[in-house]
Amino acid sequence: MTDPLSRLLAVAFRHVINEPTIEAGYDRFRALSATAMDMEAFRAAVGEALRQGLIHEPVRLPAGALQCHWHLELTPSGVAAARGKV
């Protein structure tokens, strides 16, 4: 599993990423990922996963929150895709 989208799915399948910004989300991803990925590749993988319906919208404003948070959470399709690639 070497392409950025597959790595993103694998990490999201095994770990929860819930951070205040995409930059913090990327830092958490890098800490959890066995393979390095630069920020551009990370953003592209997130965009592709979102377009394919593999992840939920990452920028969220939870009820009662004063600011948005950034989440990496798989959809049911994303879970199926991650299981097929893990």
Phi, psi and omega in degrees: 000099187241340183284152184303320180296316178297320178295318178300314180297318181297316180293316180294331178291325185262341188221154174264129174241115181221101186228164181289334182218166176295327179296317177292323176298319178296316178299318178295317177303312180299322179293329182269338185274138179284341184239138181290144175216132180282167185300321179298315179295322178297311179299319179296319179294319177298315179299316179294317178298321178293315179299323181276357180074027181269341176229157173283162176308122185284334181268119184226151173242094180298153179305131178082355181281153179263348178213160179288158173233161181248122182240145170244104184224128181285146169277172174304322176296322178294321177298314179299317180294319179295318179297325180287339183253349183278000000 
